Amino acid sequence: MNYICIDGGGTKTKFVLYDENGQVIKEKSAGSIHILTQSKQESVRILKENVTLLDPSKQSLIVAGLAGYGNQEDLRKQIEDICQEAFEGYTYLLYNDVQIALAGALANQDGIVVIAGTGSIAYSCLNGQTKRCGGWGYQLGDEGSAYWMGKELMKIYCQQVDGRLEKTKLYDKVKESLLLENDYDIISYRHHLQNERKDIALLAKINYELALENDLYALQIYKNAASYLGQLIKVLARDFHQAVPVSYIGGVFQAGEYILKPLKEILQTTSCYLQSPLYSPEYGAYLLGCMYTQKILKK
Protein backbone atom coordinates (compact mmCIF):
# COMPACT_ATOMS: atom_id res chain seq x y z
CA MET A 1 0.00 0.00 0.00
CA ASN A 2 1.09 3.56 -0.72
CA TYR A 3 0.54 6.46 1.66
CA ILE A 4 -0.32 10.08 0.89
CA CYS A 5 1.00 11.98 3.90
CA ILE A 6 -0.07 15.57 4.48
CA ASP A 7 1.44 18.14 6.82
CA GLY A 8 -1.08 20.98 7.02
CA GLY A 9 0.40 22.73 10.02
CA GLY A 10 2.13 25.76 8.57
CA THR A 11 1.79 28.51 6.02
CA LYS A 12 2.39 25.82 3.39
CA THR A 13 0.81 22.40 3.03
CA LYS A 14 3.15 19.53 2.20
CA PHE A 15 2.05 16.38 0.36
CA VAL A 16 4.30 13.32 0.11
CA LEU A 17 3.47 9.99 -1.53
CA TYR A 18 5.38 7.13 0.14
CA ASP A 19 5.53 3.50 -0.90
CA GLU A 20 5.07 0.72 1.67
CA ASN A 21 8.78 0.84 2.51
CA GLY A 22 8.78 4.55 3.30
CA GLN A 23 10.46 5.62 0.07
CA VAL A 24 9.30 8.90 -1.47
CA ILE A 25 7.54 8.45 -4.81
CA LYS A 26 6.30 12.02 -5.34
CA GLU A 27 5.96 15.19 -3.32
CA LYS A 28 4.20 18.53 -3.72
CA SER A 29 3.51 21.68 -1.76
CA ALA A 30 0.65 24.15 -1.81
CA GLY A 31 -0.77 27.07 0.15
CA SER A 32 -2.12 27.04 3.68
CA ILE A 33 -5.30 25.13 4.46
CA HIS A 34 -5.55 26.42 8.05
CA ILE A 35 -9.26 26.82 8.74
CA LEU A 36 -8.71 30.14 10.54
CA THR A 37 -6.93 31.75 7.60
CA GLN A 38 -8.41 29.97 4.59
CA SER A 39 -11.94 29.52 3.25
CA LYS A 40 -13.52 26.08 3.31
CA GLN A 41 -13.82 26.05 -0.47
CA GLU A 42 -10.14 26.86 -0.98
CA SER A 43 -9.05 24.27 1.60
CA VAL A 44 -11.12 21.60 -0.15
CA ARG A 45 -9.69 22.61 -3.51
CA ILE A 46 -6.05 22.46 -2.35
CA LEU A 47 -6.48 19.07 -0.68
CA LYS A 48 -8.53 17.47 -3.44
CA GLU A 49 -6.35 18.75 -6.27
CA ASN A 50 -3.09 17.57 -4.75
CA VAL A 51 -4.14 14.13 -3.52
CA THR A 52 -5.66 13.48 -6.96
CA LEU A 53 -2.39 14.47 -8.62
CA LEU A 54 -0.44 12.10 -6.35
CA ASP A 55 -2.82 9.17 -6.75
CA PRO A 56 -5.80 9.49 -9.11
CA SER A 57 -6.56 5.77 -8.61
CA LYS A 58 -7.55 6.47 -4.96
CA GLN A 59 -5.78 3.32 -3.81
CA SER A 60 -3.46 5.05 -1.34
CA LEU A 61 -4.19 5.60 2.34
CA ILE A 62 -4.28 9.31 3.18
CA VAL A 63 -2.76 10.29 6.53
CA ALA A 64 -3.34 13.98 7.22
CA GLY A 65 -2.06 16.08 10.10
CA LEU A 66 -3.99 19.34 10.07
CA ALA A 67 -3.70 22.45 12.22
CA GLY A 68 -6.76 23.17 14.34
CA TYR A 69 -7.83 19.55 14.62
CA GLY A 70 -7.80 19.56 18.40
CA ASN A 71 -10.13 20.00 21.35
CA GLN A 72 -12.35 22.72 19.92
CA GLU A 73 -15.42 20.86 18.66
CA ASP A 74 -16.54 23.43 16.11
CA LEU A 75 -13.12 23.53 14.43
CA ARG A 76 -12.89 19.73 14.48
CA LYS A 77 -16.27 19.47 12.75
CA GLN A 78 -15.29 22.03 10.09
CA ILE A 79 -12.04 20.18 9.36
CA GLU A 80 -13.83 16.83 9.23
CA ASP A 81 -16.34 18.27 6.75
CA ILE A 82 -13.53 19.62 4.59
CA CYS A 83 -11.73 16.27 4.55
CA GLN A 84 -14.89 14.30 3.86
CA GLU A 85 -15.45 16.37 0.72
CA ALA A 86 -11.80 16.59 -0.36
CA PHE A 87 -10.95 12.92 0.22
CA GLU A 88 -14.11 11.39 -1.22
CA GLY A 89 -13.34 7.88 -2.48
CA TYR A 90 -10.12 7.56 -0.46
CA THR A 91 -9.55 5.85 2.88
CA TYR A 92 -8.05 8.43 5.22
CA LEU A 93 -6.83 9.03 8.76
CA LEU A 94 -7.04 12.45 10.37
CA TYR A 95 -4.68 13.76 13.06
CA ASN A 96 -3.57 17.07 14.48
CA ASP A 97 -0.44 18.45 12.80
CA VAL A 98 1.39 18.23 16.13
CA GLN A 99 0.69 14.50 16.40
CA ILE A 100 2.41 13.73 13.11
CA ALA A 101 5.26 16.07 14.06
CA LEU A 102 5.77 14.16 17.31
CA ALA A 103 5.63 10.81 15.55
CA GLY A 104 8.26 11.94 13.06
CA ALA A 105 10.56 13.79 15.43
CA LEU A 106 10.80 10.89 17.90
CA ALA A 107 10.18 7.99 15.49
CA ASN A 108 6.93 7.14 17.28
CA GLN A 109 8.64 6.80 20.67
CA ASP A 110 7.57 8.36 23.98
CA GLY A 111 8.68 11.93 24.60
CA ILE A 112 7.82 15.55 23.93
CA VAL A 113 7.89 17.74 20.85
CA VAL A 114 7.69 21.53 20.96
CA ILE A 115 6.60 23.39 17.86
CA ALA A 116 7.36 27.05 17.35
CA GLY A 117 6.37 28.28 13.93
CA THR A 118 3.65 30.82 13.24
CA GLY A 119 2.09 29.51 16.48
CA SER A 120 3.45 27.48 19.40
CA ILE A 121 2.46 24.27 21.18
CA ALA A 122 4.04 21.31 22.95
CA TYR A 123 2.79 17.73 22.74
CA SER A 124 3.72 14.58 24.63
CA CYS A 125 3.21 10.88 24.18
CA LEU A 126 3.60 8.44 27.09
CA ASN A 127 2.49 4.81 26.95
CA GLY A 128 0.08 5.57 24.13
CA GLN A 129 -1.47 8.54 25.91
CA THR A 130 -1.08 12.00 24.40
CA LYS A 131 -1.28 15.41 26.05
CA ARG A 132 -0.85 18.98 24.85
CA CYS A 133 0.18 22.29 26.39
CA GLY A 134 -0.18 25.66 24.70
CA GLY A 135 -1.58 26.02 21.21
CA TRP A 136 -4.25 28.53 22.18
CA GLY A 137 -3.84 30.58 19.02
CA TYR A 138 -2.31 33.98 18.41
CA GLN A 139 -5.15 35.91 20.04
CA LEU A 140 -4.99 34.02 23.34
CA GLY A 141 -1.44 32.74 23.55
CA ASP A 142 1.18 31.24 21.21
CA GLU A 143 3.97 32.73 23.30
CA GLY A 144 7.42 31.97 21.89
CA SER A 145 6.06 31.64 18.35
CA ALA A 146 7.16 33.61 15.30
CA TYR A 147 3.98 35.68 15.60
CA TRP A 148 4.78 36.49 19.23
CA MET A 149 8.35 37.42 18.26
CA GLY A 150 7.15 39.73 15.49
CA LYS A 151 4.76 41.44 17.88
CA GLU A 152 7.52 41.83 20.50
CA LEU A 153 9.80 43.32 17.85
CA MET A 154 7.23 46.00 16.98
CA LYS A 155 6.54 46.67 20.65
CA ILE A 156 10.23 47.29 21.38
CA TYR A 157 10.49 49.51 18.30
CA CYS A 158 7.65 51.67 19.66
CA GLN A 159 9.33 51.85 23.07
CA GLN A 160 12.59 52.91 21.42
CA VAL A 161 10.77 55.62 19.48
CA ASP A 162 9.28 56.90 22.76
CA GLY A 163 12.59 56.87 24.57
CA ARG A 164 11.41 54.28 27.08
CA LEU A 165 14.23 52.10 25.73
CA GLU A 166 17.51 53.19 24.21
CA LYS A 167 17.66 53.09 20.43
CA THR A 168 19.67 50.20 18.99
CA LYS A 169 20.09 48.67 15.55
CA LEU A 170 16.57 47.36 16.02
CA TYR A 171 15.07 50.82 15.55
CA ASP A 172 16.81 51.40 12.21
CA LYS A 173 16.30 47.83 10.97
CA VAL A 174 12.54 47.80 11.63
CA LYS A 175 12.07 51.23 10.08
CA GLU A 176 14.05 50.24 6.98
CA SER A 177 12.52 46.76 6.59
CA LEU A 178 8.92 47.98 6.93
CA LEU A 179 9.55 50.99 4.66
CA LEU A 180 8.41 53.46 7.32
CA GLU A 181 8.87 57.08 6.24
CA ASN A 182 8.46 58.34 9.79
CA ASP A 183 8.48 56.66 13.19
CA TYR A 184 4.71 56.57 13.57
CA ASP A 185 3.93 54.95 10.22
CA ILE A 186 4.12 51.64 12.06
CA ILE A 187 0.58 52.31 13.28
CA SER A 188 -0.86 52.34 9.77
CA TYR A 189 1.44 49.47 8.76
CA ARG A 190 -0.01 47.35 11.55
CA HIS A 191 -3.55 48.40 10.72
CA HIS A 192 -3.37 47.55 7.02
CA LEU A 193 -1.88 44.06 7.22
CA GLN A 194 -3.65 41.67 4.86
CA ASN A 195 -3.01 38.55 6.92
CA GLU A 196 -2.24 39.61 10.48
CA ARG A 197 -1.06 36.23 11.77
CA LYS A 198 1.18 35.36 8.83
CA ASP A 199 2.52 38.87 8.17
CA ILE A 200 3.52 39.54 11.77
CA ALA A 201 5.11 36.08 12.05
CA LEU A 202 7.33 36.93 9.08
CA LEU A 203 8.88 39.76 11.12
CA ALA A 204 10.67 37.10 13.18
CA LYS A 205 13.18 37.00 10.30
CA ILE A 206 14.11 40.60 11.11
CA ASN A 207 14.76 39.59 14.70
CA TYR A 208 17.11 36.85 13.49
CA GLU A 209 19.03 39.31 11.32
CA LEU A 210 19.36 41.61 14.35
CA ALA A 211 20.55 38.72 16.52
CA LEU A 212 23.32 38.10 13.98
CA GLU A 213 24.38 41.69 14.66
CA ASN A 214 24.25 41.05 18.44
CA ASP A 215 21.40 43.47 19.05
CA LEU A 216 20.66 43.30 22.77
CA TYR A 217 16.89 43.37 22.44
CA ALA A 218 16.74 40.82 19.62
CA LEU A 219 18.80 38.40 21.71
CA GLN A 220 16.49 39.02 24.67
CA ILE A 221 13.45 38.20 22.54
CA TYR A 222 14.98 34.78 21.85
CA LYS A 223 15.68 34.26 25.55
CA ASN A 224 12.11 35.17 26.45
CA ALA A 225 10.76 32.90 23.70
CA ALA A 226 12.87 30.03 25.07
CA SER A 227 11.47 30.70 28.53
CA TYR A 228 7.88 30.42 27.30
CA LEU A 229 8.59 27.28 25.28
CA GLY A 230 10.41 25.80 28.28
CA GLN A 231 7.29 26.29 30.39
CA LEU A 232 5.25 24.19 27.95
CA ILE A 233 7.84 21.42 28.06
CA LYS A 234 8.13 21.45 31.86
CA VAL A 235 4.38 21.03 32.30
CA LEU A 236 4.29 17.94 30.08
CA ALA A 237 7.49 16.52 31.62
CA ARG A 238 5.74 16.15 35.00
CA ASP A 239 4.14 12.93 33.76
CA PHE A 240 7.48 11.26 33.01
CA HIS A 241 9.57 9.43 35.61
CA GLN A 242 12.66 8.95 33.48
CA ALA A 243 14.83 10.98 31.12
CA VAL A 244 12.60 12.67 28.57
CA PRO A 245 13.67 13.23 24.95
CA VAL A 246 12.42 16.59 23.69
CA SER A 247 12.52 17.43 20.02
CA TYR A 248 11.66 20.68 18.24
CA ILE A 249 10.10 21.74 14.96
CA GLY A 250 9.17 25.04 13.33
CA GLY A 251 10.60 28.14 11.76
CA VAL A 252 11.66 29.71 15.06
CA PHE A 253 14.24 26.95 15.50
CA GLN A 254 15.91 27.89 12.23
CA ALA A 255 17.64 30.51 14.38
CA GLY A 256 19.76 27.67 15.77
CA GLU A 257 21.67 28.38 18.96
CA TYR A 258 19.98 31.76 19.47
CA ILE A 259 16.88 29.83 20.56
CA LEU A 260 18.35 26.39 21.37
CA LYS A 261 21.06 27.57 23.77
CA PRO A 262 18.71 29.39 26.18
CA LEU A 263 16.20 26.54 25.88
CA LYS A 264 18.88 24.01 26.85
CA GLU A 265 19.80 26.17 29.84
CA ILE A 266 16.18 26.32 30.98
CA LEU A 267 15.87 22.53 30.79
CA GLN A 268 19.11 21.86 32.70
CA THR A 269 17.23 21.53 35.99
CA THR A 270 14.81 18.95 34.53
CA SER A 271 15.09 15.38 33.28
CA CYS A 272 14.53 16.64 29.72
CA TYR A 273 17.16 16.65 27.00
CA LEU A 274 16.93 18.21 23.56
CA GLN A 275 17.50 16.18 20.42
CA SER A 276 17.19 17.07 16.76
CA PRO A 277 14.11 15.70 15.00
CA LEU A 278 14.74 12.23 13.58
CA TYR A 279 12.23 12.54 10.74
CA SER A 280 9.87 15.06 9.17
CA PRO A 281 6.18 15.44 10.13
CA GLU A 282 5.22 13.88 6.80
CA TYR A 283 7.27 10.80 7.64
CA GLY A 284 5.62 10.79 11.05
CA ALA A 285 2.28 10.56 9.23
CA TYR A 286 3.68 7.61 7.27
CA LEU A 287 4.66 5.85 10.52
CA LEU A 288 1.15 6.38 11.92
CA GLY A 289 -0.30 5.05 8.68
CA CYS A 290 1.87 1.92 8.98
CA MET A 291 0.63 1.34 12.53
CA TYR A 292 -2.95 1.55 11.27
CA THR A 293 -2.42 -0.91 8.42
CA GLN A 294 -0.62 -3.34 10.73
CA LYS A 295 -3.60 -3.33 13.09
CA ILE A 296 -5.96 -3.96 10.17
CA LEU A 297 -3.82 -6.89 8.97
CA LYS A 298 -3.80 -8.43 12.47
CA LYS A 299 -7.58 -8.41 12.48
N, C-alpha and C positions, 0 to 999 in steps of 0.2 A: 504493500500500500504506500502511496505517496501522501505527503502532508503539505498543505498550504498553511504556512504559519504567518500570522499577522501581528505586528507590534503597532498598536494604535495609541501609543502613550505620549507622543510628542507633537511638535508642530508639523512633522511629516509622518506618514504612515508607511511602514515597510512590509513588503510581501515577499516571502521566500518559499519556493517549492523545493521540498526535500524528498529524496527517495527513502526507502525503508531503512537504509543504512546511514542516514543522516548526511548524505552528500547533496550539495546544492545543485539543483537542475536549472532553475531560473530564479531571478529575483527582480523586483520592481519597487519603485517608491512613488508616492503620490502625496497630495496635500493632507492637511489635518482632517480627521473625522470626529474630533472632540465635540460632543453634543452641546457643550456650552458655547462653542465658538463657530459651529457649522450648522447649516440647516439640515433637517432630516433628509430632504430630497438629495442634497449634495453628498451626504454621508452614504446614502444608499447607492448613489451613482458610482462613487469612488470604489466602494467595496465590490459591488457587482461587476464593474468593468474590469477590475484587476484580477479577481479570482477567475473570471471567465477567460481572460488572456492566459493565465497560468495553467488552467485545466478546463477547457470547454467540455470535456467528456463528463465532468462532475463525478469522477471516480475517487478523487482525493478527499481525505479528511481535512476539514478546515479547523485550525486551532487558533482562535483569536484572543488576544489580550488587549482590551480596550479601556481607555481612561474613562472614569466615571462609573464603571460597573462595580459599584461597592454597596454600601449599606443604605443609600438613599433610594427608597422604593420607586419613586417617580422616575428618577434617572435610569434605574435598572430596567424599568418597563419600556422606556423610550428606546434604550439600546437594544433590548430584546426584539422590539418591533422592527427596528432598522435591520437587524441581522436576519430576522425571519424573511423579510422581503429581499434583502441582498443575496442571501445564501440559499434561495429556493432551489430545491433539487439536490443540494449537497447535504452530507452529514457534517455537523459542526459542533465544536465545543467552545464555550464562551467563558473567559476568565477576565479578571482585572489585569491591566497592563503590569501592575506591580508583581502579581503572582508569576507571570512568565519571566519577568526580570529576575526574581528570586530563584526560580528554577534554573535559569541559565547561569546566573552568577555563581551559584554554589553547586551546580550539577545535581540538583534535586536533593541535596543533603540539608540537614537541619542547620539553622543559623539565621542571620539577619541581613537584609539588604536595605540600604538607604538610597533613595532616589532624590536627586536635586537637579531638576531641569527647569522648565518654566514654573513648575510647582515643586513641592517637596512632600515626602512621605517615607516612613520606614515600615518594613513588613518582616514578620518572623514566621518561621516554620519549626515546630518542635513536635516530634512524634505524630506527624500527620495533622496537627492542629495549627491553624494560622491565626495571626493577630496583626493588627495594624496600629500605627500611631502617627498622628499628623494627617496630612492630606485633606485639610478642610477647605481648600480652595483659596484663591488669592484675596478674596474679600474678607475671609475670616481667619486666615492663617498663612500657610505656606512659607513660614519663616525659613531663612537659609536658602531659598530658591533663587533662581535668576531674576524672577519678577521682584522679589523682596530686595535683592541687591540693587536692581535698577532704581527702585523707589528710594532706597537709602542714599544712593549716589545723588539723586536729584535733591533730596532733603539736605544733604551736606552742602551741595552747591548753594542752595538758598541761604543756609546759615553762614556760608562764607561771604555771600553778597552782603548780608546784613552786618557782618562784622562780629557775629557771635562766635565764629571760628576764624582762625587765621587763613588767609588765602594761600593755597598750594597749587601745584600743577593741576589738581582736580578742577579748580575754577576755570582755568584756561581751556583745558581739554573738553569739558562739558560744553562750554560756550562755543568752541570751534566745531565739535562733532555734531551738535544739534543746530548749527547754523543760526545762532542767536545774535541778532544785531545789537541788542542791548540786554542788560542783565535780567530784565523782567519779562522778556519774551518767552521765558520758560513756562509762564502761566498759560499763554495761548498755545504753546507747543503741547503742553499736557492736556489741554482742553480739546484739541483737535485730533488726537490720536485716533486712527481708524480701528485698530484692534488693541485696546488698552493692555490686555494681558500679554500678548505676544510682543508688542512694540516696546513696552517697558522692560520685559525680560531681555530683549536684545541689548539693552544698555549695560548689561553685565560685562559685555565684551570691552566696553570703555574702562570698566573697573580693572579688568585684567591688564589692559595696556598701561594703566596708571600704576598697578602693582609692579610691573616690569621696570618702572621708573622709580620704584621705592617710595611712592607717595604714601605718607603716613596714614591718611584716612582710608585709602583704598585697601591697604593692608589690614586695617582695623575692621573693615567690612567683612573681609574673609575670616578673620578671627571670630567675629560675632556670628557669622553664618555657621562656622564650625561648632560654636557653642550651642546654637539652636538644633543643629542636626545631631549633635552629641546627646542632647536631651531625649530626642526620639529614640535613639539607640539604647540609652540607659533604661528607659521605661520597659522596653521589650526584653532587655537582658535579665530583668528580675526573674523571669520564668526559667532561666537556665541555671543548672547547678554544675556546669563544667565550662571549660574554655569555649568561647562563642566566636565562630568566624563571622566577620562582618564585611560584606562587600558593598560596592558603591557604583552607581550608574547615573548618568545625566550630564548635561553640558557644563554645570558648575564645576565638576571634577576635571574638566579639561584644563583647569588652571593648575593642575598638578600639586606641587608641594605648598603652594599658597593656601590651599584649602586642606590638603591631606596632613600637613605637618601639625597645624593646630588641632585637627580632629584626633590625630594620634595622641597628642599630649592630653587631651580631654579624656580619652579612653584609658590612659595609663593606670588609673586607679580602679579599673574594672577588670573583669575576666575576658573582655572583648579584645579581639585583635583584627586589624584591617588586612584584607587580602584583595588583590585585583580580581575582577570578574573572570571566571573561567570561560564562560561562553556568553553569547549575545542573548537578549530577550527572545529573539526569533527562535534560536536553538533551544531555549528553555521551553518554548511552546511545542517544539518538536518532541522534547523529552516527555512532556505531559501527554502529548498525543500517543506516544509509544506506550506509556503506562495504561492509557485507556484501551488501546487495542490488545494489549496483553491480558487485561482483565476480561475482555470480550472473548478472547480465544480460550481462556480457562473455563469459561462457562460452557 
